[in-house]
């Protein structure tokens, strides 16, 4: 069995900044706060025993990202554009530009985590269950939201299908009119809910 995934590159998030960042405490976007944050990232990068991508804290940069999405709600946020936006707002010293690029990357990743959390909360509120918690029965028609790591952490593909248990392979979601193509429930993060019939 194989699967086809459609990836929409540079897709703008459907969620607003107020929805994505609701309840997230962020410090003021001052040059002093930003420089302090960037200097900490530089120190982390120079410490060979630590990993800046796992340990880096970027709440100030994240606040700039939030403001960018408020200022330009229809634009997809590219790392280079966000870095330029921050430089214009704060006049970041040239020696911290590399650290700013790292901070922007980390902020985009953190925002993606927040979007994913928001989307999952909406799936659950709409009656979806995490696939591991769903009571699978042969032939059950379901609608699934399948996490798509090829696109981004927060990307989910909507897919209708029928549940089928395959000996030695576990449960699969088989799309309508397909016999040998599908999605193994255990292969990736998936949220499902039972439906009466397919939409097509």
N, C-alpha and C positions, 0 to 999 in steps of 0.2 A: 504494500500500500504506500502511496506517496501523497503528498499534499502540495497545493499551490497557494502561495501567500501573495496578496497584492500589497505593495508598500507605497504609501503616499509620502514621498520625500518632502521635507520642509513644510510639513502640515502645520497650520496655525491651530493652537489649542482652542477648543470651543468654549472653554471655561474662562470667566473673567478674572482679572487680578484679585478682586475682592473675594471671589469664591476660592481661588487657589490658596491665597495667603490668610484666609480667615483664621483667627486665633493664633497666628504666628507672631511672636514678639520680635521686633526688629529694631536695632539701634538707629540713631540719627545718621544721616548721610553727610557727615562732615569730612573734610580732608583729613583732620587729625585722626578720626575713627578709622577711616579707610587706610591711612598710612600705617597705623598700628596693626591692623589686620594683615596688610600685605607684608610688613616686616616679620610678623609671626610665621607667615607662609614661607618667607625666605629662610628663616631659621630652621623650619621643618625640612625644607628641601636640602639644606646643607648638612643635616644630621642623617648620616647613612643608615642609622638603625631605625629610622622612622619613615613612614610613608605619608607624604603630603596628600595623596588622593584619598586615603582612608581617614586621616586625622585632621585635615585642614578644616578650620572653622571660618565660614565666610558670611556671617549675618549682615554685615554692612553692604557687601556686594550684592547679596540677595535682595536687600532693600532697594538698591539701584535697579536691579532687574524688575522688581515689582513696579517701581516708578516708570520704567521704560514701557512696560506693558500697559500701564495706565495712559501714558502720553501717546503711545502708538498702538491702540487696541487691535487694529487690523493687520499689523505687521508680524511676520515670523521673526523671532529674535535670533539673529546670527551673532556668534561670539565676537567677531571683529567689530560689528556695529555697536554692540553693547559696550565693548572696551572703549571705542571712540566716544560714545555718549558719556561714559564716566570720566574720561580724560577732559572733555569739554566742561563738565560740571565742576570738576575739582582741581584741575591742573596737577595731576599726579606727576611726581618727579620721574624723569626718564629712567633712572636706575631701578624703579619699581614697576616698569611696564611689563616685564616678563612675569613678575608675580601677579600683576593684574590679569594677565591672560589666563594664568592658572586659576585665579579666583573666579573669573567669569565662567570658565569651564565647570568648576565645582558648583557655582550658583545655578547654572543651567541644569546640572545633574540633580541638585537638590530640588529645584522647581519640578522636575520630572517626577521625583518621588512624591511630592505634594499632590501633583495632578493625578498620579496613579491612586493614591490614597483616597482622593475625592471621588474618582470614578468608581472605585470598588465600593465605597459607601453608598453610592447611588445604585449600583447593581444590586446590592443586598437589600436596599430599601424597595427596589422594584421586584423583589421576589426571587432573585437569583441566589443560588447556593454555591459555595466553593465545591468544585467537582468531587473532592474527597469526602465531603459531607452529604452528597446527593445520593439518594437510594436508587441505584441503577437497576433497571429491569429491561430485559431483552425487548427490543421493538419500541421503546418509549421515544416519542417525538419530543425533541428539546430545542431550545434556542440557547446558544452558547456565546459567551464573550471570551475569546481566546487571546491571552497575552502574546504579543508579537515582538519578541526580543530583537528581531532583525531590524525593526523600525525604531523603537525606543522603549524605555522602561514602562511608559504609560500608554503605549499603543495596544489597542485591543481590536481584534477582528470579530465582527458579528457573523455567526454561522448557524444556520438551522441544520438539523439532521436527526438521524435515528440512532439510538444506542444499540450497539452490538457487542456481545462478548466473544472474543476470538480466543480459542484455546491456546494457551502459552503466551498470549500477548496482552491479555486483560481487556478492558473496555475501550471501545472506539466510538467516535462520533462519525457516522457515515452521512454525508450530504445527500439531499434528495436526488434521485435518479442515478446514484452512483452505487457501485458494488465493491470495487477494489480500491477506492480512494477515501481517505478519511484522516481523522485526527485522534491519536491515542490520548486518552484522558490523562494518563500519567506523564506525558512527555513535556507538558508545560502548564503554567498557571491557567486555570479555566474556571469560569463561573457559568452554571447552567440553570435553566428552569424549564419545567415541562410545559408543552404547548399542545393544543388540541389538533391543529393541522398546520401545514406549512403555508407561508404567505404567498408563494408562487403557484 
